[in-house]
Amino acid sequence: MIRYELAGPDLSEVRFAISPLNELTLSLRALRDPGRFPLHLPWLRSVGTADLDRETLLALTNDRLWTPDFLNPRPRTPLARLEDELEVVAATPPDRVRADLAAVHFDDGPPAVLAGRPQEVLRRVLTALRGYWDACFEPHWQRMRAVLEADIVYRGRTIVHSGMAAMFADISPRVSLADDVLSIRLTTSKVDYRRTTAGVGLTVVPTLFTRNPSTPISPQEPPVMFYPARGLGTLWTTDRPQAPRALRDLIGETRSGLLTLLEAPASSTELAVRLGVTTTAVNQHLRAMRAAGLLTSARHGRSVLYLRSDLGDRLLDAVS
């Protein structure tokens, strides 16, 4: 059990962030044990044909699917850049590299590919991760990020309507907030500590590559909670939604599809992929539907996320 004592009665130190490096590192779980991540199988098939340093990548996790803390740094900004995060990792002290790898492989020690001087090991790891990103993440990152951003918008709406405790409870039955203490029940009893967030705050990070909430292994790490993002089931699908015939006759095939999809927040890029049309065409439809009051929109970073409005809900209910 991890307990974070949140500082401040208004919980103002809780912030959300998206980290490309954390997604990259946590995805090694799916690479190591694909059976635990069936929704990622369409993506994993393409990963299987990529030219990667698989020996190094697979050595960065264990059977419990732990990863070294130095590869999961707390995001410094709400929308971190991979290059900036890799620079942080490159500056990791040698003793820290050695200790974090030993903590992951506490049974038999790190595999041979991670043996040697920590500086050389770190260079090997960074090279492997960079190649992994270029081959397997860069082509899909915009789509992945859209799902993560949509999750954060949803969490923000939950806080506004129901409060912080309700938002944490909605993340997982393993997470609860009471008396300004956030409790996170992990799947392993090997990690158990309590610490305050005073002066550093708590960063909450949605990810596509965890089934349960997780935290750093070490209590010396800045407070971070990773949690499973909503919408993973839609990430790799390109199926067109089947809108009611009456709605298709009324507003057309594409707009009825958009209205059906936008039960949850999504960006125009994500919607274009799922509908099989261009982003430019989707944006034109979205603007028209928002002007008609069928959709609402909210900005998150560089993206605009759309959501069906109350009027849109009523229209869909009327024709269903």
Summary of the structure (lengths in Angstrom):
residues: 320
radius of gyration: 21.1
end to end distance: 45.5
largest distance: 67.3
contacts: 978
relative contact order: 0.15
helix: 49%
strand: 15%
